[in-house]
Amino acid sequence: MMTQKSNEEIYKSLSEEERNVTVTSVELTDKAFKGKTDYSAIARLNGKVVFREGEYFSTLEGLQLFVFNNGKQITAYNWKIEDGTKNFRILYSTKTDKSGKIFFCLILRGDVPIIVGHTEDIEQETHYELLVHAWDTETGYIWVGDNQDGGLTRIDYLISGNTTGKQNFIENLIAQSYVQKTSEEEEKYE
């Protein structure tokens, strides 16, 4: 009861723009989980964190998220399967249009939620950049970009061989590369 009430209070405190992104996020996620082509989503389902895209369905092993506002990191979020799903705080969905542009909605739940999105109908005034890195036992997925005209770029990579202990290396490499790149760009403009 208390969680539902606080969620309602949080929703009421959102700006109209944030509410629109939230509603669109749920709509995109529903389409992804119905197996619609050109839609994908990461969410909790039946006690697992899953990635759904068209007919493809995968249980995730981990997820990293970095969000920047005007070049400054405002949050980093890490989750691994060992953490369980009870406190998994991400709802992430995408839609790829006919030209290949990737629109997205991201909600990082918390007392002060972070809600970022860019769709055909929504372009937020505040400029956010993000990196989402998720992986299952065979494939890694990276989305990087911003909530402005460019949308996101997606990179998929294969995981093969004995990967024991190696995924942490990939996580660290991505985190260092992205955070360092963004920090260097920020310094150039100061």
C-alpha positions as CSV (number, residue, x, y, z in Angstrom):
1,M,0.0,0.0,0.0
2,M,2.7,2.5,0.9
3,T,4.6,1.9,-2.3
4,Q,1.5,2.4,-4.4
5,K,0.8,5.6,-2.6
6,S,4.3,7.0,-3.0
7,N,4.3,6.0,-6.7
8,E,1.1,7.9,-7.1
9,E,2.6,10.9,-5.4
10,I,5.7,10.7,-7.5
11,Y,3.6,10.5,-10.7
12,K,1.6,13.6,-9.6
13,S,4.8,15.6,-9.1
14,L,6.1,14.9,-12.6
15,S,6.0,17.6,-15.3
16,E,3.6,17.2,-18.2
17,E,6.6,16.3,-20.4
18,E,7.8,13.6,-18.0
19,R,4.2,12.2,-17.8
20,N,4.1,12.0,-21.6
21,V,7.4,10.1,-21.7
22,T,6.2,7.7,-19.0
23,V,2.9,6.9,-20.8
24,T,4.8,6.5,-24.1
25,S,7.3,4.2,-22.4
26,V,4.6,1.9,-21.2
27,E,3.0,1.9,-24.7
28,L,6.3,1.0,-26.4
29,T,7.0,-1.7,-23.8
30,D,3.6,-3.2,-24.3
31,K,4.2,-3.4,-28.1
32,A,7.6,-4.9,-27.6
33,F,6.3,-7.6,-25.3
34,K,3.5,-8.4,-27.8
35,G,6.3,-9.2,-30.3
36,K,5.8,-6.3,-32.6
37,T,8.5,-5.7,-35.1
38,D,10.7,-2.6,-34.6
39,Y,10.1,-2.4,-30.9
40,S,12.3,-3.6,-28.0
41,A,12.2,-3.3,-24.2
42,I,14.0,-4.2,-21.1
43,A,11.8,-4.8,-18.0
44,R,11.0,-7.2,-15.2
45,L,8.8,-10.1,-16.1
46,N,8.0,-13.2,-14.0
47,G,10.9,-12.7,-11.6
48,K,13.4,-12.1,-14.4
49,V,14.9,-9.1,-16.1
50,V,14.3,-9.6,-19.8
51,F,15.1,-8.1,-23.2
52,R,12.4,-8.5,-25.8
53,E,12.7,-7.5,-29.5
54,G,10.2,-8.8,-32.0
55,E,10.1,-12.6,-31.5
56,Y,13.4,-12.6,-29.7
57,F,13.3,-13.0,-25.9
58,S,16.3,-13.2,-23.6
59,T,16.9,-13.2,-19.8
60,L,19.5,-10.6,-19.0
61,E,22.6,-11.2,-16.9
62,G,23.5,-7.5,-16.3
63,L,22.8,-3.9,-17.2
64,Q,24.8,-0.6,-16.9
65,L,23.3,2.8,-17.3
66,F,25.0,6.2,-17.5
67,V,22.9,9.4,-17.9
68,F,24.5,12.9,-18.5
69,N,22.8,16.3,-18.5
70,N,24.6,18.8,-20.6
71,G,27.8,16.8,-20.3
72,K,27.8,16.2,-16.6
73,Q,27.0,12.7,-15.2
74,I,23.9,12.8,-13.2
75,T,23.6,9.1,-12.5
76,A,25.1,5.7,-13.0
77,Y,23.2,2.5,-12.4
78,N,24.5,-1.1,-12.4
79,W,22.6,-4.3,-12.0
80,K,23.6,-8.0,-12.2
81,I,21.5,-11.1,-12.1
82,E,23.0,-11.9,-8.6
83,D,21.3,-8.7,-7.3
84,G,17.9,-10.3,-7.9
85,T,15.0,-8.5,-9.6
86,K,13.1,-7.1,-6.6
87,N,14.9,-3.8,-6.7
88,F,15.5,-3.6,-10.5
89,R,14.6,0.1,-11.3
90,I,14.8,0.4,-15.1
91,L,12.0,0.5,-17.7
92,Y,13.6,1.0,-21.1
93,S,12.0,0.8,-24.5
94,T,12.8,1.6,-28.1
95,K,11.2,2.0,-31.4
96,T,13.1,1.9,-34.7
97,D,11.4,3.9,-37.5
98,K,11.6,3.1,-41.2
99,S,14.7,5.2,-41.7
100,G,16.5,3.3,-38.9
101,K,16.4,6.1,-36.3
102,I,16.0,4.7,-32.8
103,F,13.6,6.5,-30.6
104,F,13.5,5.6,-26.9
105,C,12.0,6.1,-23.4
106,L,14.0,5.4,-20.2
107,I,12.6,5.5,-16.7
108,L,15.0,5.0,-13.8
109,R,12.7,4.6,-10.8
110,G,13.5,6.1,-7.4
111,D,12.4,8.9,-5.0
112,V,13.4,11.3,-7.7
113,P,12.9,9.4,-10.9
114,I,15.0,10.1,-14.0
115,I,12.8,10.2,-17.1
116,V,14.4,10.6,-20.5
117,G,12.9,10.1,-23.9
118,H,12.8,11.1,-27.5
119,T,10.0,9.8,-29.8
120,E,8.3,11.0,-32.9
121,D,6.0,13.1,-30.7
122,I,8.3,14.0,-27.8
123,E,11.5,15.9,-27.7
124,Q,12.5,17.0,-24.3
125,E,13.9,20.6,-23.8
126,T,16.6,19.4,-21.4
127,H,19.5,17.7,-23.2
128,Y,20.4,14.3,-21.9
129,E,23.0,11.8,-23.2
130,L,22.9,8.2,-22.2
131,L,24.6,4.9,-22.5
132,V,22.7,1.6,-21.9
133,H,24.7,-1.6,-21.8
134,A,22.9,-4.9,-21.3
135,W,23.9,-8.5,-21.8
136,D,22.7,-12.0,-21.6
137,T,24.8,-15.2,-21.8
138,E,25.5,-14.9,-25.6
139,T,25.0,-11.3,-26.7
140,G,25.8,-7.8,-25.4
141,Y,23.7,-4.7,-26.4
142,I,24.9,-1.1,-26.3
143,W,22.7,1.9,-27.0
144,V,24.4,5.3,-26.9
145,G,23.1,8.8,-27.9
146,D,20.9,11.6,-26.8
147,N,17.3,12.7,-26.5
148,Q,17.7,15.2,-29.3
149,D,17.5,14.8,-33.1
150,G,20.2,12.2,-33.4
151,G,18.4,9.5,-31.4
152,L,20.4,6.4,-30.4
153,T,23.0,4.2,-32.0
154,R,22.9,0.5,-31.2
155,I,25.8,-1.9,-31.1
156,D,25.4,-5.7,-30.6
157,Y,28.4,-7.9,-29.8
158,L,28.7,-11.7,-29.4
159,I,30.0,-13.3,-26.2
160,S,31.7,-16.6,-26.8
161,G,34.3,-18.9,-25.2
162,N,35.0,-19.0,-21.5
163,T,33.6,-15.7,-20.3
164,T,34.1,-16.3,-16.6
165,G,35.3,-13.0,-15.2
166,K,35.6,-11.3,-18.6
167,Q,32.2,-9.5,-18.5
168,N,33.5,-7.3,-15.7
169,F,36.3,-6.3,-18.0
170,I,33.8,-5.3,-20.7
171,E,31.7,-3.4,-18.2
172,N,34.8,-1.5,-16.9
173,L,36.0,-0.8,-20.5
174,I,32.6,0.7,-21.5
175,A,32.3,2.7,-18.3
176,Q,35.8,4.1,-18.6
177,S,35.6,4.8,-22.3
178,Y,32.2,6.5,-22.1
179,V,32.8,8.5,-18.9
180,Q,36.3,9.5,-20.0
181,K,35.2,10.6,-23.5
182,T,32.4,12.7,-22.1
183,S,34.7,14.3,-19.5
184,E,37.3,15.1,-22.1
185,E,34.6,16.6,-24.4
186,E,33.4,18.7,-21.4
187,E,36.9,20.0,-20.8
188,K,37.3,21.0,-24.4
189,Y,34.3,23.3,-24.2
190,E,35.1,24.9,-20.9
